[in-house]
Amino acid sequence: MSRLPRLHSSPDRPVAGPSMVSTMTSLKRKAITEDDEEAMDQPKKLPAIGRGHQSRPLQPTRNATNLTTSRLNGTTSRPLTRPQAPNLTTSRTTRGTSAPPTSSSSRSLYSSTRQPAKAPTTRKDLPIRTASGPTRCISEDDKKIQAIANKVESWQSMHGNKLAGLEADMAAERSKVADLEANHNFLRKQLEDAKTQELLKQRELSNVSDEIEALKKRHARELKDLEFDLKREVTAAKDELANMKSRHARELMDLEMDVKKREREIQQLQEDLRLCRGDLERERETVSTLKSTISHQSNARIALGTENHALQSQKTALQTELDMYLATISSLNLKLEASQKEIDALKHETMEAETARRKLHNMVQELKGNIRVFCRVRPVLPSDLPSPETPPDSSSSGFDLAERLKEEMRANIAFPDRLDHKEIVVASSSESATGQERKEVYNFNFDRVFEPESSQAEVFEEISLLAQSCTDGYNVCVFAYGQTGSGKSFTMEGGPTATSSGMIPRAVEQVFQVAEELKRKGWEYKMEGQFLEIYNETINDLLGKGEFDKKKHEIKHDPKTNSTRVTDANVVPLHSPTQVRSLLAVAQSRRSVAATLMNERSSRSHSVFTLRISGHNVNTGERSEGSLNLVDLAGSERLNASGTAADKDRLKETQSINRSLSALGDVIAALGEKGEKGDKHIPYRNSKLTYLLQNSLSGNSKTLMILNLSPLAAHLNESLTSLRFATKVNNTTIGTAKKQVRTS
Ligand SMILES: Nc1ncnc2c1ncn2[C@@H]1O[C@H](COP(=O)(O)OP(=O)(O)OP(=O)(O)O)[C@@H](O)[C@H]1O
């Protein structure tokens, strides 16, 4: 299609010959064929477009060519395909091989078409323009030239005719060409119209195809939407179907279960029915039995009616008796009430008697003098036995051997006073200078003597009144004296169990108990504790921080209140016996203990536990200040006996202990002498121990010394020394104890 307009777009070009026309025709044919081919590619609407121009089909060129050809054939004998015209036309444009024309028309044609420079190239000896140039006088040549000129002239005249015919032909051809051009223009116009229409149709077609495309897209979208909706609906339908299936399955299961349940119920009912039938049978049998029983019973009832009558009369008699008893009970109740009142009065009396008894006890103590001495002998312990080469077996022979050994080791100590337990007799045998055995027997009397079998409770029973008197406002001092390993610590502190607990925990418990009881009488008590150790004449606070506190403690006495204070020593408020027990445990772990030959756990220091108790009677306004000092003295053995002479530190310890113990003896002796002389100086300051216990050792306080003795024969001499010291103390009267009581 695009080639066709280009062919017809140059109307000014020289008209082509038949070959050109045929070429054009073939080109047109080709173009039309291509058009047809292209038309084949167009949408199917295109034939409809062409149908509107059927009267002028799109193949006019082919018809026009045919027409032209037929016309040419009809008007002249010379067909257009003759060679002359093309040669002429060609010579006009490109070739100049023909001879020059002689006529003016041919000359002019020649001169207008041929270049003069090219003519001599064919014939060199002939001038081209012989007629107009200078004439050479060569006669032969002139003749020949004349002949040629004649020939040319005849040729020209002959061809002039031909030329005229050709010009006529040319004119005819020109008119044909004009026709063809007109036809061509018409066709071109038709073609342009067709193109315009085609463009319109193409535009329409593109619009339509756009619409189709849009429709396709919309259709695809709608299709997609529909597919999506459909899928969703299908999914929903599937879900619903699944739900329905599961619901249906559940319902089916429920129904099956229901059916099974019903079946079970039916079975149960059938079983019940069977049982009921059995029961009914049995009941029927029972009814028949009962009927016979009833007949028996009615007979028995008659008999019972008679019996009942008799019992009624018996009941009346018993009722009378019961009334009598009730009267007796009410009179007994009255008597009980009277007795209860009597008991209360007696209790009150007892309490008053207890108070009076305590007063009397104190009076007795005062009359007896304020230092009392108890003596306690510990049992022989397995640890006292020499360690055997072979370990003892648990057989009876092993036990007997141990007992025999104990017996052998035991000193000859007797307790003849079985009633009052106040006497101890020690027998010793020694060799005289003459080699004879000398037997000596020593009798000692104390306030109380405890045999090896005596328990802690028995010992405490004797000192409990003394201990609790601190609640009445007395200064009380209990100290344990004896050689190392004699049982001082055991007596004062005791063991871990309730039965083995010593005097300190028992005394504290007692004081708390008494304080609680005295609350009813309006007494309120405040208690505080202090635990000190005197080691090598240095005071160590056992309730302080660390094993040895670095502080230098000083002892201060207040003569007004007869109280003693130690500077920088911890005084802990006491609230319960349990708290006191834990305090004692802490203190015990801090005590300095050094090993000696005599006792592995020998305590090489004095320990002083002080319980201060201040009371206030809210009813009477009375106030009391008392203290309880519980002293565990260091071992009293002599220097050689302990085997410490070789050890410098142990020697110093022992010397210090012995010095303080002899100072204690000196103080007690001086107190005894003071009682006689009145103005005797008491050397309290000779040791830290006596200075600390000044207020508890003076005549205003109650003092108890517990002498602990070893039962071993090996320790007999030490025991005798201790017994003599205790006797001295016991014989000392140091005055009358005074209550620290004032009325506010
Ligand atoms: N009455 C007793 N009953 C049973 N065992 C006792 C008794 N008295 C003391 N003992 C035991 O004897 C050993 C020595 O006693 P304890 O340590 O009390 O002696 P001590 O005089 O305090 O010695 P130290 O001066 O070295 O402190 C301990 O094992 C103790 O348990």
The ligand as an SDF file (V2000), in Angstrom:
LIG
                    3D

 31 33  0  0  0  0  0  0  0  0999 V2000
   28.1060  -34.7960  138.2440 N   0  0  0  0  0  0  0  0  0  0  0  0
   28.6030  -35.1860  137.0670 C   0  0  0  0  0  0  0  0  0  0  0  0
   28.0150  -36.1590  136.3900 N   0  0  0  0  0  0  0  0  0  0  0  0
   28.5180  -36.6020  135.2230 C   0  0  0  0  0  0  0  0  0  0  0  0
   29.6200  -36.0520  134.5870 N   0  0  0  0  0  0  0  0  0  0  0  0
   30.2500  -35.0540  135.2540 C   0  0  0  0  0  0  0  0  0  0  0  0
   29.7790  -34.5660  136.4870 C   0  0  0  0  0  0  0  0  0  0  0  0
   30.6150  -33.6000  136.8890 N   0  0  0  0  0  0  0  0  0  0  0  0
   31.5460  -33.4820  135.9260 C   0  0  0  0  0  0  0  0  0  0  0  0
   31.3350  -34.3380  134.9230 N   0  0  0  0  0  0  0  0  0  0  0  0
   32.1460  -34.5480  133.7140 C   0  0  0  0  0  0  0  0  0  0  0  0
   33.5000  -34.4470  134.1010 O   0  0  0  0  0  0  0  0  0  0  0  0
   34.2750  -33.7700  133.1340 C   0  0  0  0  0  0  0  0  0  0  0  0
   34.9640  -32.5950  133.7510 C   0  0  0  0  0  0  0  0  0  0  0  0
   34.0170  -31.7120  134.2490 O   0  0  0  0  0  0  0  0  0  0  0  0
   34.1650  -30.1490  134.1190 P   0  0  0  0  0  0  0  0  0  0  0  0
   34.6840  -29.7830  132.8360 O   0  0  0  0  0  0  0  0  0  0  0  0
   32.8670  -29.5760  134.5390 O   0  0  0  0  0  0  0  0  0  0  0  0
   35.2740  -29.8660  135.1560 O   0  0  0  0  0  0  0  0  0  0  0  0
   35.7960  -28.4510  135.6120 P   0  0  0  0  0  0  0  0  0  0  0  0
   36.0140  -28.5130  137.0270 O   0  0  0  0  0  0  0  0  0  0  0  0
   34.8590  -27.4190  135.1690 O   0  0  0  0  0  0  0  0  0  0  0  0
   37.1490  -28.3410  134.8430 O   0  0  0  0  0  0  0  0  0  0  0  0
   37.8490  -27.0090  134.4420 P   0  0  0  0  0  0  0  0  0  0  0  0
   38.3510  -26.3690  135.6700 O   0  0  0  0  0  0  0  0  0  0  0  0
   38.9190  -27.4740  133.5520 O   0  0  0  0  0  0  0  0  0  0  0  0
   36.8210  -26.2100  133.7930 O   0  0  0  0  0  0  0  0  0  0  0  0
   33.2980  -33.3320  132.0760 C   0  0  0  0  0  0  0  0  0  0  0  0
   33.3700  -34.2510  131.0410 O   0  0  0  0  0  0  0  0  0  0  0  0
   31.9560  -33.4090  132.7470 C   0  0  0  0  0  0  0  0  0  0  0  0
   30.9650  -33.7280  131.8480 O   0  0  0  0  0  0  0  0  0  0  0  0
  1  2  1  0
  2  3  1  0
  2  7  2  0
  3  4  2  0
  4  5  1  0
  5  6  2  0
  6  7  1  0
  6 10  1  0
  7  8  1  0
  8  9  2  0
  9 10  1  0
 10 11  1  0
 11 12  1  0
 11 30  1  0
 12 13  1  0
 13 14  1  0
 13 28  1  0
 14 15  1  0
 15 16  1  0
 16 17  2  0
 16 18  1  0
 16 19  1  0
 19 20  1  0
 20 21  2  0
 20 22  1  0
 20 23  1  0
 23 24  1  0
 24 25  2  0
 24 26  1  0
 24 27  1  0
 28 29  1  0
 28 30  1  0
 30 31  1  0
M  END
$$$$
